[in-house]
Structure formats: C-alpha cells, structure tokens
C-alpha cells in the first residue's frame, strides 16, 4: 500500500473523521522500516505508478498487538474523562 492509498484508506474507513496530511504519512513507515517493523519494496500502485509498498514484518506483527492494547487503554481513559458519570 502506498502512502497515498493509506491516507485515502484512513479517510474511507473512518468515514472522513480522520484526515491525514500528505506529508504526514511518509515519515511513519520510514521510522518503522528502521526499526524492522515494516519492509519496503518497490512496486506498482493501484494507478500504475512506481511506489514504495510496505508490509508488516514478523517483528512488526509481534509489536502491533501491545501497541493496539496501549492505544485502547489511552482511549478508554479519555472516554472516562469526557463522558458524564
């Protein structure tokens, strides 16, 4: 998936609630590649452009579950603060 396709997918899945700037997505996969969480390969995007395509590595899959759990914990804490009791 290219950065543009990922941005469009975020918007689609979130029903346009999450809007990510074009320059915001490129640094994230670069940081993940340095940490061996994703692997970048050159390939064809959906619109036939040569693009970097990213896939989770085994290390990335292993790290994903605790990251999601941490995020869910933060989300639950925020909801407790903003929801009336």
C-alpha positions as CSV (number, residue, x, y, z in Angstrom):
1,X,0.0,0.0,0.0
2,X,1.4,3.4,-0.9
3,X,1.2,6.4,1.4
4,X,-1.5,8.0,-0.7
5,X,-3.5,4.8,-0.7
6,X,-3.1,4.5,3.1
7,X,-4.2,8.1,3.5
8,X,-7.3,7.5,1.4
9,X,-8.0,4.3,3.3
10,X,-7.8,6.0,6.6
11,X,-10.3,8.6,5.4
12,X,-12.6,5.9,4.0
13,X,-12.6,3.6,7.0
14,X,-13.0,6.4,9.4
15,X,-15.9,7.9,7.3
16,X,-13.9,11.0,6.8
17,X,-13.3,11.6,10.5
18,X,-9.6,11.0,10.2
19,X,-7.8,13.2,7.7
20,X,-4.1,12.8,7.4
21,X,-2.0,15.3,5.6
22,X,0.0,14.0,2.6
23,X,3.4,14.9,4.2
24,X,2.4,13.1,7.5
25,X,2.4,9.5,6.3
26,X,5.8,9.2,4.6
27,X,7.9,9.6,7.8
28,X,6.0,7.0,9.7
29,X,6.8,4.0,7.5
30,X,10.4,5.2,7.3
31,X,10.7,5.1,11.1
32,X,9.0,1.6,11.2
33,X,11.4,0.3,8.5
34,X,14.4,1.5,10.5
35,X,13.0,-0.5,13.5
36,X,12.4,-3.5,11.2
37,X,8.6,-3.3,11.8
38,X,7.8,-3.0,8.1
39,X,9.6,-4.0,4.9
40,X,9.5,-1.6,1.9
41,X,9.5,-2.9,-1.7
42,X,9.2,-1.1,-5.0
43,X,6.1,-2.0,-6.8
44,X,3.1,-0.7,-8.8
45,X,0.4,1.3,-7.1
46,X,-3.2,1.0,-8.0
47,X,-2.8,3.8,-10.5
48,X,0.2,2.1,-12.1
49,X,2.8,4.4,-10.6
50,X,6.1,3.1,-9.2
51,X,5.8,3.3,-5.5
52,X,7.2,2.0,-2.2
53,X,4.8,-0.7,-0.9
54,X,5.0,-1.5,2.8
55,X,4.3,-4.8,4.6
56,X,4.5,-5.7,8.2
57,X,7.5,-7.9,9.2
58,X,7.2,-10.7,11.8
59,X,8.7,-8.2,14.3
60,X,6.0,-5.7,13.3
61,X,3.2,-8.1,13.7
62,X,4.6,-9.1,17.2
63,X,4.8,-5.4,18.2
64,X,1.3,-4.5,16.8
65,X,-0.7,-6.3,19.5
66,X,0.8,-4.5,22.5
67,X,0.7,-1.1,20.6
68,X,-3.1,-1.6,20.0
69,X,-3.6,-2.6,23.6
70,X,-1.8,0.6,24.8
71,X,-3.8,2.7,22.4
72,X,-7.1,1.2,23.6
73,X,-6.0,1.9,27.2
74,X,-5.4,5.6,26.4
75,X,-8.7,5.7,24.5
76,X,-10.6,4.2,27.5
77,X,-9.0,6.8,29.8
78,X,-10.0,9.7,27.6
79,X,-13.6,8.4,27.4
80,X,-13.8,8.2,31.2
81,X,-12.7,11.8,31.4
82,X,-15.0,13.2,28.8
83,X,-18.1,11.1,29.5
84,X,-20.5,12.3,32.2
85,X,-20.9,9.9,35.1
